[in-house]
């Protein structure tokens, strides 16, 4: 592939990168031949699909207005209406779409905007800013120059491994490891470690498949409909958040506002039902030690309880460190980009980290707040980036 010169290059082909690409094409009028998405997977949204498929989730936690198309009601219209709508496409409350419907709608959006043709299957390894734009070096191809760069990298490549899980045993797996291949293929006794909605989904999937399942969590079931209060989707909380000049205080507000380690009410009910029917064993406590045995694994809990299993599956989420790895680290150093004490970017209201560099997802959370990482955050980030694109004339190199 010859060197390319673009107006917009998006690094990351997940929920955020895909939606921002659609919005730049559909709302900002960017020409398809001036935009590309760099992602190492063989298709866009690959990590989203693999992670959600592993959990066995049937419906999303978010409502139907949170999707990847432009119009808010696009997903509802895509599902049909009246007698033409199949049952089970949405779940109460808030008409949460089924995973199958959501993914089919994503395919429709990608097809409509021709995003597969704009996908560069490669990994961005280095970004260098100069007065004319940004040069992005790729692991397997020639560098690409762009007038504007969007860093839409998430935390999906950095699952959080507890300290006690290292050194790793081949019978111990993290369900969000990019190379995860640890799902039991025959009847086993399985321990799931985690207290959030992913752990709940995993445990319920294992129960449905007939395994002997133990769920270990550091805390009691925390039940919330969403992963943060809906007030964060409007001015109720965001007005004061945007007025707060202290980034450390913003970080504290985000940490407090997120319902980490929580499950939705429907998953909470399903877990309690499985526990009552003796189909699921629940343990509340910290894991102190993993003990490998010839015939399995043992988890020693801080409550002086030992749980034995054939296999341990971690559903402990993702590491809190800034995503992007050495690519982002080197960009910060070379372009002297501002960061808060937590290591995350300090950006303006348009999500500009530099006049030519925009961010989305976790990298934008000190500006967008606790919803920044999810689908609603992708839509909010796209709105700001599109507004910036509309008000600035594209620069072609």
N, C-alpha and C positions, 0 to 999 in steps of 0.2 A: 504494500500500500504506500503510495506516495505521501509526502508530507502534506498535511491539510492545514487550511487557514479558515477559521470559523469566527462567527460572532458570539456563539455560546457553546461551551463544553460543560457537560454535567458529569461529575465523577460520582458514580453510584447509581445503579439501576434498580433500586428497591421502590418502596411506596413513594418516598419523597422525590427521588430523581425522576421516576416515571410521571408523576403528577405535574411536577414543575415543567418537564418537557412538553406535556400536553398543553399546559397553560401558556407557555411561551409561544407555541405554535398557533394555538387557537385564539388566545386573547391579546397577545402582544404583537401578532403578525410577523413573527420571525419566520424566515423562509426555511424549509426543511433542509436545503443544501447548506445552510449556515449554522446548523445545530447538530451535535452528536452527544451520545450518552456512552460513557466508558464504564464497563463492568466486566469482571472476569468470568461470570457465569455464561452458560451457553444460551440463556434467554433472560429477558428482563423479569424481575420479581421472583427469581429462582429461590432466593433465601426465604422470602416470605412464604412461598408455597411449601418448601420443604419443612420449615419450622411449624407452620400451622397444620400440615398433614401429620407430622409426628405427634402432636398433641391429641389429635382425634376430635378436635372441636367441631361442633355442628353449626353454630351461629357465632357471629362476631359479638364482642362486648359493646361496640360502638353502634350508633343509630344509622339508619339508611341514608341520611344526608351526608355522611362521611364516606366518600368514595373518590375515585381518581378522575372522573369526568369533570366538565366545566359547570354545567347547570346543576344546582342543588338537588333537583328532583329527578335527575337522570337515571339513577338506579331504580327508583320507583317505576318510572315509565318503562324501563328495560324489562322489569318483571311482569309487565302486563297489568290489566285491570279487570275487575269483575270476574266473569266466568272464564276469562282467558288466563287468569292467574292461578298457577298451581299452588296447592296447599304446602305449607312448610317452608315457604321461601322467606318468611319473616317470623321472628319470635317476639313476643311481648316481654317487657314493655319497650317502647320507643322504636318499634318495628326494626329490630336488629336483623340484618340480612344473614341468610345462610352462607357458609363459607363457599359452597359451590356457586351460588348466585353471584356473590361478590367477585370470585375469580373469573367467572364467565363475563361479567361486566368489565373487569379489567382487560380481558382479551378483546372485547369489543372496542374499548377506548384505544388500546394499542394498535388495533387494526385500522381504526378510523384515521388515526394520525400517522400511520405508517412507521411506528416507533421501532419495529424490528429492523427496518432498513437503516435506521439511524444509530443502531447499537454497534459499538466497537467492542468486540469481545477481547478484552485485554485488561491488564491491571495498571493503573496509574502509579508510578513509582516516585516521581519527583515533579514539583511544580516550581517554576522560576518566573518571577514577575520582573518586567522591565517597562520602560516608558511606552512601549508599543503594544503591550498586552501580556499574555501569560504563555509560556511554553510548558507543555505537559509531556513528560517523558513516559513512555510505556514499556512494560516488561518485554513485550514481544514484537514491537513494531517501531516505526520511526516516530520522532516527536511530533506533537500537534500544537499549532499555535491558535490561540483564541483571544478575542477581545475581552470576553467575560467568562469567568470560571465560576461554577457553582459546585461547592463541596457538599454533596448530599450523602455523606458517609454515615452509617449508623454503627451501632455496637454489636451487630449480629455476628461478627467474626471474633468477638472476645467474650465467650461465656465465662461466667464467674465460677471458678473452682475453689471450694473451701480449702483452708490450709490442711485440714486433716485428710483430704483426698489426694495428697501428694506425698510419696510417689504413687503414681496411678497403677491400679491393678487392672488386668484385662477384663475383669468382670464388673468393673466400675465404668460408667459412661455418663457423659453430660448430653442431655437430649438436644441441646442447641449447638453442639460441636459441629463445625462445618462438615466433618467426615463421619458423623454419627452413623453407626451401623450396629447398634447394640440392642435392638428390640428383640425380645424373646420370641423364638420360633416354635417352641414347644412349651408345655405347662411347666411353670417355674414359680418359686417364691421370690417375689420382687419387692424391694424396698424403694420407695420414691421419697426423695429428700427435697423439701421445699414447701412453702406455705402460701404461695400465690395461685393465681388462676391457672397457670400452665401446669403446676403440680397437680391441681385438682383435675384438670382435663386428662392428664397422663394417668393418674390413679384410676379414674372412671373408665378410661379406655381399657386398661389392664383388667379391671374387674369384669367388664363386658366380655372380654376374651377368655375369661375363666381362670385367670391366674390367682394365686394366693398373694394378696397385696397388703403391704404395710406402708403407711404414710407418716413420715417423720417431719415435724415442723417445730421451729423454735418458739412458736406462739400459738395461741388459740385461733380458730377461724375468725378472720376479719372480713366482714361482709360490706361491700360497697358496690353500687350499680356500675360506677365508672371508676377509672383509675385516678381521677381527680374530680373535684366538685365541678358541676356544669357551669358554675359562675365564672370559671376561667375561660369559657368560650366567648364571653362578652365583656362589657366594661365593668361589671360588678367588682371583680378583683384585679383585672388587668390595668385599670386606670391608675390605681395606687402603685402597682408593681412597676409600671413604666416611669413613674415619677421618682422611684427610689434610686438615688445616685450611687449608693454603696453596693457594689457587686457581691460582696460577701453576704450582705443582708439579703440580696436577691437569691443567692444560693440557699440560704437558710429558709427562705419562704418557699422555694421550690421543694426542698426536702420535706418540709412540714406538710405541704399541700398534696404531695403524691401519696396515693393509697397503695404503697408498695406492699407486696405480700398479702394482697386481699383477693377475695373471690366475689363474683357476682352472686346475687341472691339465688338464681336458679342452680348454679354450681354448688353453692352452699347447701341447698336443700338435697341435691343428689348425693353429696358426700355424707350428710347426716343419715340419709335413708340407707346408704350402703353400710354405714357403721352400725345402725340399729339392726340390720338384717345379718350382721356378722359376715359380711362379704368384704369388709375393709377394716383393718386394724389401724387405729390412730395413736400416735405417740407425740406428746408435746415435750420438747426438750432439745438441748444442744447436743450435737454429736461431738464427743470428745476424741474418739479414736476409731480408725478402721483396722480391723484385725483380719488378715487373710488366713483362711483355713484351706486344707486340702479339698474339703467337700463344699466350700462356699465362703461367704464373707460374714463377718460379725461387726455390727455397729455398737459401740459402747456409748451410751448416752449419759449426760450429766446427772440424770435422775437415778443412777445405779441400775439402769435397765439395759439389757443386751438384746439386740434384734438380729436374728440370723436370716440369711437369704442366699439364694443362688446368684442373684444379680442386684446391683444397686444402680438406680437411675437418678441422676441429679437434675432437678428442675429449679435451679438456684439463680436463674436470670443471667444478667450480663454484668460484666465488670463496670465500675463507675468511672474508670479513668477515661480521659479524652480519647475519642476514637480517631482513626486515621493513621495511627502508627508513625513510622519514620517519615512518611511523605508529608504529613502535617507538621511534624516536629521540625523538619528541615525548612519548610515554607515559613514557619514562624521565625526561625533564626535568620534566614536569608532576607526576608522582607520586613523584619522587625515588627511583626504584627502584635497588637496588644492582647494580653490575656489577664484574666482575673487570677487571684491567688489559688483558685481551684484548678487552674490550667485551661479553662474554657475561654473561647473568644469573647472579646468585647467588641460588639458590632454596633452600627447605627440602626435607625428605625427601618431602613430598607434592607437590613441584614447584610450590609457591606462590611467586610472585615478589612478591606482595602478597596480603593476605587474600582478595581477590576475583579475582586474576589467576593463572592456571596456564599452564605452558608445556610444550611437547613438541618432539620433533625436535632440530635443532641448538641451539635455545635452552635445552634441558635437559641438554646434554652435560656440563657441569661437575658435575652431580649423578648422571647415569646412566652416564657414561663413554663409551668409543669406540663402543658399539653404539647410541647414542642416535638416530642418524639413520636407521637401517634399520628393517626390519619388526619385528625382535625388539625394537628400541627403542620402537616404537609400542606393542607389547604391554606392555612394562614401564612405560611412561608411563601407559597406561590403567589398569593395576593400581593405581598410586599415586593417580591422580586419582579413580578409583572408590572406593577406600578412604576418601578424604577426603570424597567426596560422601555416603557411607553414614553417616559419623560426625557430619556437620553437617546440621542441618535446613535445607532449601532456603529461601531468602528470596525472596518474591515482591514485586515493586514495584507 
